[in-house]
Amino acid sequence: MAEKEPGEETKDGELSETARQMRAAEPYIAAVWKLVGGAVVGVLGGYFLDKGLGTGPWGLLGLSLVGISAGFYGFLHEMARLGKRKR
């Protein structure tokens, strides 16, 4: 008998338990990526701005704060949207 891969459909067309759990977790993973992505973009942008302009740590500090704030806002906005959808 062949092993079924995680996420594969069953004979009656329904998703396996693993696939259902992964699909349920998808919105939360996307929300976390918004938080992480905002911080990473801010830090990298500030680093390269400082490197190009020679402004010391100020570009890194400023854009890090902006990126973290934007990521946190996106995260909270997504979680609020998910909370409204669950009701």
Steps between C-alpha positions, in 0.01 A plus 500: 500500500639843405568756771289813478690830501395767754253735341381241251130453441324186615306276263177691559662836415540633854825636632707300746518607864846651451383705202199630694723605789744673266218683324358613839841634608565687175343838600698507825826421323428780251441744788832408661679543167362855481658577835833339414504639146446857614785476748738340249423756228552787745829366633641419156383830355661691785822302472538569130397863542771547763753318286422713195473837673744441787251628756607269781236311692222756449351361179507151647332613819239711324402249233510214750241679711289576193523140377421349838207740544363421154540126558332521839213701352459245220506216752237660724284593200511142370421351842203737542374400157533132591314563827209658316487216250483234777184651653 
